[in-house]
Amino acid sequence: MEEQLNAKNDVLRDHYDSSSDIDDMADDFEDACDFQSPANMDLSRAMNEAQLAIDYFFNNKFAEARAIMQPWVSTSMYHAAGEAVFAFLSATLTFDREIVTEASAKLKHCMMLCNTHRKRKTFSENITTLVKKPNYEMYTDIELHAELCYAEVLLLRAILTFMEDEELMSFVKGSLKIKQCYSGYKECSTILKERKWNDDVSKRHFESGVRMGIGSFNLMISLLPGRIIRLLEFVGFSGVKDLGLSELVAGSNCEGGLRKVLCVMTLLGYHLIICYVVSDQPGDLKLCDEILKEQLQLYPCGVWFLFFKGRLEFMKGNLEKAVISYKQSWRSQDVWPQFHHVVFWELLWVECVSLEWREALLYCDYLLESSKWSRTIYSYQKAAIMCMIWDQLSPTEKVTCTSLMNDAPVHKQRIAGKSLPMEKFVIRRCKRYADQGNRLLLPAIEMMYLWNMFRVFSCNFSVGDKVLRVVENAESDVVCGTEEQALLLLIKGSVLRHLGAHFQALECLEAVIGIKKQIKDDLHLIPYAIVEIGLLFNAMGNKTKAIAALEDAKKNYSGYALESRLHFRIHTALTNLKSDQ
């Protein structure tokens, strides 16, 4: 397998090195432009250079992309925005305080630069806009693009505000920035519809940005639980999933638009990650396949698209193909080692789903050694996998497992002022491990369930059947208390549901409800089982019972572990069910 991977990577690298399309584009561009003074950087040239930087960036030529941006960051808003986006990506991948501060400064500089180009309104004009729409025909192209760039950078600045400080005031400031950003996008949408455009190229770049912003906002807000949506609607936000998706698709079809690739990335992220983490609704894999074929022709070694190719194969149940694409993504660049950690996380789960526990441990080691995201979760994850092969462990490995369980709670952290719910959950599991004499029941499979990895079983029955056998062996081999019995029944019921054994699944899940009065600690098992029943009824075609079960879990249970995670699933399931009625 390794030889095949290395050979494939060599082929890709040879293609990448010999492909001169982008270099030729750069040469032609340099011949056409005069680089003598900042005064020569007009809007058209700035957008052309931004497109060139995007092409470099998505072909992993990060240094070349930044080299285009840096000479003009003090005078050109598009160059400043590009440089700020690079810094923002580094900040979100590392969570390093210094890098976050640097990114924040660059975003702030870009906002100031955009402000110098935005339409200046007199006091009387501001009063007039309260009762009358502005005359957008009076705006120059650079003033219009300044509005769009300002909205984009403001959104990134708001996200960094949450990361910079854990105080309540940071959340207030961040929320106000997002509100202002949303209003900016809405105005840009109005401009796109009402203005008569003389420059089709300028309009195309503007349109791709508007569709990306409006689409992303609608999609993100539509995913939030109902009570939060009602609050957001009260202060002027709205979120319609179908509108969000249609805007993003339109943006992805906006040929030559600067933000086309951002629309593409958002669609891939939604259909391949969000749909499979926070909902039970499958993503549009056919659309993702079409997108990736096009993007990998343009960027054959692009780390992002190779990663999404791996994710697509994973969600299709093609585990070997997923491993190949993930490893190609990993080896395609070394400028951002933090992105390697994202790939290792995915490879960890592919190996877990395949029950290849020793292989999964290798990726746990990589993450523990290098990643700064959550040492608590990584420590527990490794220990949980070791518990799955306890009888195969050496005495030294058993000591290591116990040490990891003891070590995990020490590294509990707070991000944006909040403890991570999954960290709190695994800390309770570490305590149970100690209380039960260094023993846990199927902890790695439980984590697979909580991260919604059972979805793969619907596409690959053979791996689902193997997991089912592990669960059934545990039923017969282990003397279980009530909590563990309920956990086994929940896991078994969920596996059976994904394998299409509906009546057997229902029997297991109803058994969890039957012993709910005896469950004292793992109270989350009850609403999770009820949601599984609701999803099962939906699969069986009984939408009325499905909605009733989901509403029951939503309204009658609270205060349990991982509640928000379940509420996201309930919300998306109810939204889909009610839209079909």
QUIGI-V111958 format. One record per backbone hydrogen bond with DSSP energy under -0.5 kcal/mol. NH is the residue of the N-H (numbers start at 1). CO is the residue of the C=O. If there is no record, write none. Layout:
nh->NH co->CO
nh->NH co->CO
This chain:
nh->5 co->1
nh->6 co->2
nh->7 co->3
nh->8 co->4
nh->9 co->5
nh->10 co->6
nh->11 co->7
nh->12 co->8
nh->13 co->9
nh->14 co->10
nh->15 co->11
nh->16 co->12
nh->17 co->13
nh->18 co->14
nh->19 co->15
nh->20 co->18
nh->24 co->20
nh->25 co->21
nh->26 co->22
nh->27 co->23
nh->28 co->24
nh->29 co->25
nh->30 co->26
nh->31 co->27
nh->32 co->28
nh->33 co->29
nh->33 co->30
nh->35 co->33
nh->40 co->37
nh->41 co->38
nh->42 co->40
nh->46 co->42
nh->47 co->43
nh->48 co->44
nh->49 co->45
nh->50 co->46
nh->51 co->47
nh->52 co->48
nh->53 co->49
nh->54 co->50
nh->55 co->51
nh->56 co->52
nh->57 co->53
nh->58 co->54
nh->59 co->55
nh->59 co->56
nh->60 co->57
nh->61 co->56
nh->62 co->60
nh->65 co->61
nh->66 co->62
nh->67 co->63
nh->68 co->64
nh->69 co->65
nh->70 co->66
nh->71 co->67
nh->72 co->69
nh->73 co->70
nh->75 co->72
nh->76 co->72
nh->77 co->75
nh->80 co->76
nh->81 co->77
nh->82 co->78
nh->83 co->79
nh->84 co->80
nh->85 co->81
nh->86 co->82
nh->87 co->83
nh->88 co->84
nh->89 co->85
nh->90 co->86
nh->91 co->87
nh->92 co->88
nh->93 co->89
nh->94 co->90
nh->95 co->91
nh->100 co->96
nh->101 co->97
nh->102 co->98
nh->103 co->99
nh->104 co->100
nh->105 co->101
nh->106 co->102
nh->107 co->103
nh->108 co->104
nh->109 co->105
nh->110 co->106
nh->111 co->107
nh->112 co->108
nh->113 co->109
nh->114 co->110
nh->115 co->111
nh->116 co->112
nh->117 co->113
nh->117 co->114
nh->118 co->114
nh->121 co->119
nh->126 co->122
nh->127 co->123
nh->128 co->124
nh->129 co->125
nh->130 co->127
nh->131 co->128
nh->132 co->128
nh->136 co->134
nh->138 co->135
nh->139 co->136
nh->144 co->140
nh->145 co->141
nh->146 co->142
nh->147 co->143
nh->148 co->144
nh->149 co->145
nh->150 co->146
nh->151 co->147
nh->152 co->148
nh->153 co->149
nh->154 co->150
nh->155 co->151
nh->156 co->152
nh->157 co->153
nh->158 co->154
nh->159 co->155
nh->160 co->156
nh->161 co->157
nh->162 co->158
nh->163 co->159
nh->164 co->160
nh->165 co->161
nh->170 co->167
nh->171 co->167
nh->171 co->168
nh->172 co->168
nh->173 co->169
nh->174 co->170
nh->175 co->171
nh->176 co->172
nh->177 co->173
nh->178 co->174
nh->179 co->175
nh->180 co->176
nh->181 co->177
nh->182 co->178
nh->183 co->179
nh->184 co->180
nh->185 co->181
nh->186 co->182
nh->187 co->183
nh->188 co->184
nh->189 co->185
nh->190 co->186
nh->191 co->187
nh->192 co->188
nh->193 co->189
nh->194 co->190
nh->195 co->191
nh->197 co->195
nh->200 co->198
nh->203 co->199
nh->204 co->200
nh->205 co->201
nh->206 co->202
nh->207 co->203
nh->208 co->204
nh->209 co->205
nh->210 co->206
nh->211 co->207
nh->212 co->208
nh->213 co->209
nh->214 co->210
nh->215 co->211
nh->216 co->212
nh->217 co->213
nh->218 co->214
nh->219 co->215
nh->220 co->216
nh->221 co->217
nh->222 co->218
nh->223 co->219
nh->223 co->220
nh->224 co->221
nh->228 co->225
nh->229 co->225
nh->230 co->226
nh->231 co->227
nh->232 co->228
nh->233 co->229
nh->234 co->230
nh->235 co->231
nh->236 co->233
nh->237 co->232
nh->241 co->239
nh->244 co->240
nh->245 co->241
nh->246 co->242
nh->247 co->243
nh->248 co->244
nh->249 co->245
nh->250 co->246
nh->251 co->247
nh->252 co->248
nh->253 co->249
nh->254 co->251
nh->255 co->253
nh->257 co->254
nh->260 co->257
nh->263 co->259
nh->264 co->260
nh->265 co->261
nh->266 co->262
nh->267 co->263
nh->268 co->264
nh->269 co->265
nh->270 co->266
nh->271 co->267
nh->272 co->268
nh->273 co->269
nh->274 co->269
nh->275 co->270
nh->276 co->273
nh->277 co->273
nh->277 co->274
nh->278 co->274
nh->282 co->280
nh->285 co->283
nh->288 co->284
nh->289 co->285
nh->290 co->286
nh->291 co->287
nh->292 co->288
nh->293 co->289
nh->294 co->290
nh->295 co->291
nh->296 co->292
nh->297 co->293
nh->298 co->294
nh->299 co->295
nh->302 co->299
nh->306 co->302
nh->307 co->303
nh->308 co->304
nh->309 co->305
nh->310 co->306
nh->311 co->307
nh->312 co->308
nh->313 co->309
nh->314 co->310
nh->315 co->311
nh->316 co->312
nh->317 co->313
nh->317 co->314
nh->318 co->313
nh->319 co->317
nh->322 co->318
nh->323 co->319
nh->324 co->320
nh->325 co->321
nh->326 co->322
nh->327 co->323
nh->328 co->324
nh->329 co->325
nh->330 co->326
nh->331 co->327
nh->332 co->328
nh->332 co->329
nh->333 co->330
nh->337 co->335
nh->339 co->336
nh->340 co->336
nh->340 co->337
nh->341 co->337
nh->342 co->338
nh->343 co->339
nh->344 co->340
nh->345 co->341
nh->346 co->342
nh->347 co->343
nh->348 co->344
nh->349 co->345
nh->350 co->346
nh->351 co->347
nh->352 co->348
nh->353 co->349
nh->354 co->350
nh->355 co->352
nh->356 co->351
nh->357 co->355
nh->360 co->356
nh->361 co->357
nh->362 co->358
nh->362 co->359
nh->363 co->359
nh->364 co->360
nh->365 co->361
nh->366 co->362
nh->367 co->363
nh->368 co->364
nh->369 co->365
nh->370 co->366
nh->371 co->367
nh->378 co->374
nh->379 co->375
nh->380 co->376
nh->381 co->377
nh->382 co->378
nh->383 co->379
nh->384 co->380
nh->385 co->381
nh->386 co->382
nh->387 co->383
nh->388 co->384
nh->388 co->385
nh->389 co->385
nh->389 co->386
nh->390 co->387
nh->392 co->389
nh->393 co->389
nh->393 co->390
nh->398 co->394
nh->399 co->395
nh->400 co->396
nh->401 co->397
nh->402 co->398
nh->403 co->399
nh->404 co->400
nh->405 co->401
nh->406 co->402
nh->407 co->403
nh->408 co->404
nh->409 co->405
nh->410 co->407
nh->411 co->407
nh->411 co->408
nh->412 co->409
nh->415 co->418
nh->418 co->415
nh->420 co->413
nh->424 co->420
nh->425 co->421
nh->426 co->422
nh->427 co->423
nh->428 co->424
nh->429 co->425
nh->430 co->426
nh->431 co->427
nh->432 co->428
nh->433 co->429
nh->434 co->430
nh->435 co->431
nh->436 co->432
nh->437 co->434
nh->438 co->433
nh->439 co->433
nh->442 co->440
nh->444 co->384
nh->446 co->442
nh->447 co->443
nh->448 co->444
nh->449 co->445
nh->450 co->446
nh->451 co->447
nh->452 co->449
nh->453 co->448
nh->455 co->452
nh->456 co->453
nh->457 co->454
nh->458 co->455
nh->459 co->456
nh->460 co->456
nh->464 co->460
nh->465 co->461
nh->466 co->462
nh->467 co->463
nh->468 co->464
nh->469 co->465
nh->470 co->466
nh->471 co->467
nh->472 co->468
nh->473 co->469
nh->474 co->470
nh->475 co->471
nh->476 co->472
nh->477 co->473
nh->478 co->474
nh->480 co->478
nh->485 co->481
nh->486 co->482
nh->487 co->483
nh->488 co->484
nh->489 co->485
nh->490 co->486
nh->491 co->487
nh->492 co->488
nh->493 co->489
nh->494 co->490
nh->495 co->491
nh->496 co->492
nh->497 co->493
nh->498 co->494
nh->499 co->495
nh->500 co->497
nh->501 co->496
nh->502 co->500
nh->505 co->501
nh->506 co->502
nh->507 co->503
nh->508 co->504
nh->509 co->505
nh->510 co->506
nh->511 co->507
nh->512 co->508
nh->513 co->509
nh->514 co->510
nh->515 co->511
nh->515 co->512
nh->516 co->513
nh->518 co->515
nh->519 co->515
nh->519 co->516
nh->520 co->518
nh->523 co->521
nh->525 co->522
nh->526 co->523
nh->527 co->523
nh->528 co->524
nh->529 co->525
nh->530 co->526
nh->531 co->527
nh->532 co->528
nh->533 co->529
nh->534 co->530
nh->535 co->531
nh->536 co->532
nh->537 co->533
nh->538 co->534
nh->539 co->535
nh->540 co->536
nh->541 co->538
nh->542 co->537
nh->543 co->541
nh->546 co->542
nh->547 co->543
nh->548 co->544
nh->549 co->545
nh->550 co->546
nh->551 co->547
nh->552 co->548
nh->553 co->549
nh->554 co->550
nh->555 co->551
nh->556 co->552
nh->557 co->553
nh->563 co->560
nh->566 co->562
nh->567 co->563
nh->568 co->564
nh->569 co->565
nh->570 co->566
nh->571 co->567
nh->572 co->568
nh->573 co->569
nh->574 co->570
nh->575 co->571
nh->576 co->572
nh->577 co->573
nh->578 co->574
nh->579 co->575
nh->580 co->576
nh->580 co->577
nh->581 co->577
nh->581 co->578
